[in-house]
Amino acid sequence: MAGLTLDTAGALAAARDLGASGWAAAELLLAIRIGMAEGSAARSEGEGKPNG
């Protein structure tokens, strides 16, 4: 996940605002990081391919 950044404190605060606490908040942060990594991988796989 090189090059990916996540404002962990801000994301944790948002998770708590949504009612998550403890492990639920940690799992939400993990899901966000995994989603960021998958999106980054998908974009890098698409580089160099023609659109259309």
C-alpha positions in Angstrom: 0.0 0.0 0.0 2.9 2.3 -0.7 1.8 5.9 -1.4 -1.6 5.5 0.2 -2.4 7.7 3.2 -5.4 7.6 5.5 -6.1 10.2 8.2 -6.5 7.5 10.9 -7.6 9.9 13.6 -10.1 11.5 11.4 -11.4 8.2 10.1 -11.7 6.9 13.7 -13.6 10.0 14.7 -15.9 9.4 11.7 -16.4 5.8 12.6 -17.3 6.8 16.2 -19.7 9.5 14.8 -21.4 6.6 12.9 -21.8 4.7 16.2 -18.9 2.3 15.8 -16.6 1.7 18.8 -13.8 -0.7 19.8 -13.4 -3.6 17.3 -16.2 -2.3 15.0 -14.3 1.0 14.5 -11.0 -0.9 13.9 -12.7 -3.1 11.3 -14.2 -0.1 9.6 -10.8 1.4 9.3 -9.3 -1.8 8.0 -12.1 -2.0 5.4 -11.3 1.5 4.3 -7.6 0.8 3.9 -8.3 -2.4 2.0 -10.7 -0.5 -0.3 -8.0 2.1 -0.9 -5.5 -0.6 -1.7 -7.8 -2.4 -4.1 -8.7 0.9 -5.9 -5.1 1.8 -6.2 -4.3 -1.7 -7.7 -7.2 -1.4 -10.1 -6.0 2.0 -11.3 -2.4 0.8 -11.8 -3.6 -2.3 -13.7 -5.6 0.1 -16.0 -2.6 2.3 -16.8 -1.5 2.0 -20.3 -4.6 0.3 -21.5 -6.7 2.2 -24.1 -10.1 3.4 -23.1 -13.1 2.2 -25.1 
